[in-house]
Amino acid sequence: MGTPPLLPREAMRVFWEVVSAPPPDHTLLCASRRILAVGTGILCFLAPARAMQVTGYSSILNDRFSGGFPAAPVSNPDMTFVGAGRNWSGVGWDPANAQKGYGFISPSHYLVARHFGGSASVTTFDQSGTLRSGTQSAVENTNLGIVFFGETVGDLSLGTLTTPLPNLARYGVLDLNATSATNATSAYSGVPLFVYGRGANNTSSPRLATTPVSAVTVSGSNHSFTTPRTDLQLEVGDSGSPVFANWTNPNGEVEPALIGNHAAVNDTNNFHNFLGTHEVINSLNAFLADDGRALRVVGNAAYTWVGSSSTAIDRNVAWGFGGNPNATGATTDLYVRFDPATAANRAVSVNANHTLRGLFFKSSASGTDSFTFSGAATLTIGRGGLTSYDNNIQTFSANLKLGDHQFWDAGSFGLAVANLETNGRLLEIRAGGGSTISGTISGTGSLALESGFLTLSGSSTYTGPTWIHEGSLRVIGTLASSASVRLASLATLAGSGQVPQILGSGTVAPGSAQAILTAPSVNPSSGLDFAFEFTSATAPTFGSATASVNDLLHLTGTVPFTSNLTATNQVAIFLDVPELKAGEHFRGGFFLDASADFLPSVEGATFLVHLRDAAGPVAFGGQQYRVYAGPLEISLTTEAQTANFGVGDVGGRILQLGVRLPSTSYDAWAATAFPAETPEADRLADADPNADGVVNLLAYAYRLDPILTPPHELPQSFFVPAPGGAGGELVYQFRRNKLAADLTYVVQVSDSLGSWTDFTGSTLVINADPDGDGGAEVVEIRIPVTDNETKKFVRLQVVR
């Protein structure tokens, strides 16, 4: 929704009456306007433009960029910069109004101040140093945050981009609360912060300064905290810019974690919208979940797994802090750490239903220090999700359940999960180098792949949407009950399982194992692409439910394509052969249960055919390829095909790629003019497969069907007498293939059949397109005959 105006029109009238009056003691300055308390109303006026004031300010110590901002920013390289060593790729600005700053909480969502509004465009540097810009699609108010005088809702809002920005920092929101359903405001007092801001100056660099939290207010809609003005002073234009805590994660590394964003100031404090309450976290998560995103929520680990005298997850003696057994109570609803270096036993028994708010796996040097969670009970994971810093695969054969919308970072080596109950929530997972969910994903919730490689091999029943934001989702089992699979531009859907309707702008690529991926339909309208590997040019067999000779997307719905593919849809065909031969046919790609010709639905796409080439520039399925650019031509048709996908024979149609020489040659014509089963001997130029007296070369020359039985449209001749009966003309008519560039047509004349001479007279086209396809023409030659000539012969010589 749009951002409502901060001030009613009536208040603005009073504003002009009191603007020259000195501000009262409780004046607030919001970063876009100065706020005056007048009765029960709130008034603003523009304050002088100046950058965020920092005590002891130094461009080297405090500026994020060195010169050229915002047109040509260069990151501050000095190691004495207060933000040195931190990842600031998730902080952006409005290029048209560069004093506005935004903190991203997902690649598509960023925090804004309601009174300051969003931006048509947001720009930032990604983690590789590439400048990225995105377009805003919406700004939605959470109704939480600081509540200004005269207002009834909070200032904290969420901006959304039309498409995500890749390779940004995924900042966590710092959660220091004792339980997931209460707010421990005192836990945030004195927390050291990085405050980001700049003020209303469109050319100076944004600034970063340090200051502690003074106090936190949580009352109704008002969720805010203050910082003192002794270290820095926020100014006009700073509203909405982020505030970070200097958080040491459970792996021992320091990273910025979001705690709020700017809203206003008075003579004593800076006021900020506060993120660290369960109401704000739940509200932001609800907004994000609609787009397949979950808030990354982080907290301090209260206990570390010991697992010495007991491996039961709900036993106090299995837990410790710093290695000491925990004797203070159950570790439920807390952030915990699993450290392979200090754990006496890395086997965790989920012996009873148990809840943890967040799980962290500390890194280790060994590649064999993985933790395993087993047992018949269920482990519920709260809003903190799961983060692995380790170079091991963590294994969960015990049942898992989502307690809130959440984000998982599986680390470089991934996770192995058996069964997952979504419980109406969204799981967004960064799958790393390869994660698997081998059993059932159930419930009314949703699944989203942030990045990496995730394999689903079980029979899932969850009913919410499936998102692939980036990376590859491989479906071996089924998730047909999911509402849809939505692919972003950097996403790939692969596998040999069953999925619901596919839509979006990514790539459908069943895989390099001759996979059959089944879906009811695809919606290509947003630019969906396809990639298929073909390993054989012979007639493929489809007798197995799990494999075929060539990749297939099996579409079962009555409307398999919701719209026709256009040039914005690319279909990449990877042929596992080094060269092509005329007459070869490759079948695969699309298989439809419907019997109607679906060529009109796909022929408008951009087809790219690739050949295997060890030195080729394109990688696919573990091999290198090059794009094929000729000289042979590729034709597209759909052919009737019977297949068995595990439920008996299905009669449908399949895409076929035919290989032919350019249509200006006999060989190219022969490659397509005969049925696929025609013997090679019957395709020769001098062969006559239907024994009608017309050899194949003449059928090509006349542009006729070489198999069609007579009568053919063969050359004909007749005599036209001259007026008065003195001589006349011998008229000779024949069809000529206009595309046959490899043929020469010569008409010859004879009086005795003993010697022939070439006819040198004119040729008249009497029918420029007898077949209506532009391929043939009918020509006529007139040979003068004198009155004393008793015989005349004519023939056509076709030279190849």
Secondary structure, DSSP 8 states (H G I E B T S, - for coil): -----SS-HHHHHHHHHHTTS---TT-EEESSSEEEEETTEEEEE-----B-EETT--HHHHBSB-SSTTTS--B---TTSTTTTS--TTEEE-TTSTT-EEEEEETTEEEEETTT---SEEEEE-TTS-EEEEEEEEEEEEEEB---TT-SS-SEEEEEESS--SS-----EE---SSTTS--GGGGTT-EEEEEE-BS-SSS--EEEEEE--EEEEETTEEEEEEETTTEE--TT-TT-EEEEEEE-TTS-EEEEEEEEEEEEESSEEEEEE--SHHHHHHHHHHHHTTT----EE----EEE--SS--BTT-GGGEEETTEE--S---TTSEEEE-TTT-S--EEE--S-EEEEEEEE---S-SS---EEE-SSEEEEEEEEEEE-SSS-EEE-SEEEESSSEEEE-TTT-EEE--EE-TT-EEEEE-TT-EEE-S-EESS-EEEEEESEEEE-SB----S-EEEEEEEEEESSB-TTSS-EEEEEEEEEEESSB-S-EEESSEE---SS--EEEES-EE-TTT-EEEEEE--SS------SS--SB-EEEE-SSSSBSS---TTSEEEEEESSSS--TT-EEEEEEEESS-S--HHHHTTSEEEEEEE-TT-SEEETTEEEEE---SSEEEEEEEEEEEESSSSEEEEEEEEEEEE--TTSHHHHHHHHS-TT--GGGGSTT--TT-SS--HHHHHHHT--SSS-S-----EEEEEE-TTSS-EEEEEEEEEETT-TT-EEEEEEESSSS--EE--S-EEEEES-TTSSSSEEEEEEEEEE-TT----EEEEEEE-
